Amino acid sequence: MPKLIDHSGERTGDPWITYAGDAHAIPAGACVILPLTEFREFAGTWKNHAKALGVLLSPSDNLELIANDLDKLRLIAIDFPAFTDGRGYSLANALRSRYGWRGELRAVGDIQQDQIYLLSRSGFDTFALRDDQRANECVAATDDFTHAYQWGADRFGARPGPQVRYGA
Amino acid sequence: MYRYTEFDQSIVDQRVAQFRGQTERYLAGKLSEDEFRPLRLQNGLYVQKHAPMLRVAIPYGLIDTRQLRMFAHIARKYDRGYGHFTTRQNIQYNWPALDRVPDILADLASVQMHAIQTSGNCIRNTTTDQFAGIAPDEVVNPLVWAEIIRQWSTIHPEFAHLPRKFKIAINGARTDRAATLVHDIGLTALTDQAGNVGFRVAVGGGLGRTPIVGVVVREFLPWQDLITYLEAILRVYNLTGRRDNKYKARIKITVKETGVAEFSKRIEEEFARTQSGPTRLTRETVEAIGARFTETSYLPLPQDDAGVVTLAASNSEFARWLKRNTHAHRVSGYAAVTLSLKRKGVPPGDATADEMDAIALLADRFSQGELRVTHEQNLVFADVEKRELPELWRELKALGFASTNIGLIGNIIACPGGDFCSLANAVSIPVAAAIHDRFESLDYQFDIGELDLNISGCINACGHHHVGHIGILGVDKNGEEWYQVTIGGAQSIAINGSETARIGKIIGPSFARADVPDVVEKLIQTYLGLRERDDERFVDVVARTGIEPFKENVYAEAN
């Protein structure tokens, strides 16, 4: 289980389980994160089985495919297959600002300290860290900058980001 | 010159602290080579052949003398006593120690400078016309817009991990001196009939492996929409640019593979969704940033100065310098002056710490304490009183910066090449030196007239060889250095009455290093034979005749 943090510290007791092809591994009444294709095809079935649903997006996924189903979701996770793959930042921004997503937005995959500030500013509010990462240092990284030039999708999150010069 | 507020200062200071921490973690083995690479690149640090190389941003080429003295200080304290001014209006140090780089960045921050995003897959330093703000042919001063773009692009959270590097250039004059059409985004600031400022937007230009001239996607974008539109382009590129092959990852390939019409449609769709959002610029913002620029004060002076006219009549060397190295100014009685960093025996663009200090003294005396770095690797004093030109000329001559080769074959642009750069296939500096020596005679240079000769040591094209009237590219053939020659390239040339950029054409098989000066000589001789008027430039002749006559002459002997 990767360590999970938010802006205030490490989050213990994360209720979410990611479905990876074996339905028997998911107990009834669990909070389940489904890959996009699974969610699209079987959301109805899962809704009866699970307590709450989340979806896992890969960086190439088209957000239009979940645009009408956001009210069925309690969490959206975006995968970073490599920390240099920057597509997830644009997806997060679009979810927050264009689609109005206000629920939990979680960064998963190759997530490490030096991305945390940028991820946070793009609207992510929880971070599933790579195994070798230290939670306290990653939490501190959300405050790497107290001032920023650009508006960010963090304005929609639970915790405001740095002081912003433009578009605040 | 834009002066920082505490807000700006806080960002560069915290960036230094962030990078200090990252460097410490790397040196302690807590960050792998692969993890540290994008972090150090986005702070200007390359690992080169002999040592790390640090590239410091000179935003849109503008610096004051306090900053130039800091460059000199850094060259002395952390490097080998010199720096290299680059084709992207930056300065590079070739010998810093990795563990001292955070200290260098802290010294830079103390004079409102940084190395943020001078490398890596992010938005790079925005470049512009070296005569911005003072050129008589200027329609809109691009400096405030360049600063707005600098601020917007600095540590932009969404665009720090793009598929590949991203370069924006902006021009506000009738002649494009910023080579905007060979940038990922090229902006031309202009006004509509009502006098409103806006931008012509071109995307997908670039040099490198696949040289392409950018295509215009907006003829007139109102200034209020500038940042929103840039974000729309970057967002579409970030999501759809190729990440599977770094040679196909630049936006020019995305535009080509998607098709201009489709790519443009996607930008417009994204823009339509965000147009009324928080990135829309207000007059208040633009004015506030404009107000942070230092004011240049001008005296009421007559257009011509008698002393200058008299000296020019009696001293042909001064007359030549006036013709080549001084440039028209929009204010009566003022001129801009180019200091040539193209000197015999010195790599193009290099200056020592002592020279930087000496130049700083002169800029304080003659040009209101500010200067510019040009993409031709020279320096410009932008605000010189004409009556002081004779005195400035004497001072520059004494320092060796008065070579009258600006715009001529002696003004060779060259990347650092194989002597320093680990990407290079071949050396550039010795080739530049050999050509420089061959065409040392200034009479000959003046006879040849305007000619841009650009040399790159590899296909990445840092020496902008594609847009040289003569371009020379180092290539590797079975482990040996060879040189491919292109002609007819131009960063800005009038074709059928409109300005555009041109990519040079390859004349044929490449040459051994020793033969390059002869080849250039043959090209020049061919040109001189074909020239119909004295003011028909080399590049104009190539445009008129095509490359065939040049090709025939150069390869004649071999057949």
Interface residues (C-beta under 8 A of the other chain):
Chain A: F83 T84 D85 G86 R87 Y89 S90 L91 N93 A94 S97 R98 Q112 D114 Y117 L118 L119 R121 S122 D144 F145 T146 H147 A148 Y149 Q150 W151 G152 Q163 R165 Y166 G167 A168
Chain B: F7 S10 I11 Q14 R15 Q18 Q22 L31 E35 P38 L39 N121 Q151 W152 T154 I155 H156 P157 E158 F159 A160 H161 L162 P163 I227 R235 N238 L239 R243 R273 T274 G277 P278 T279 R280 T285
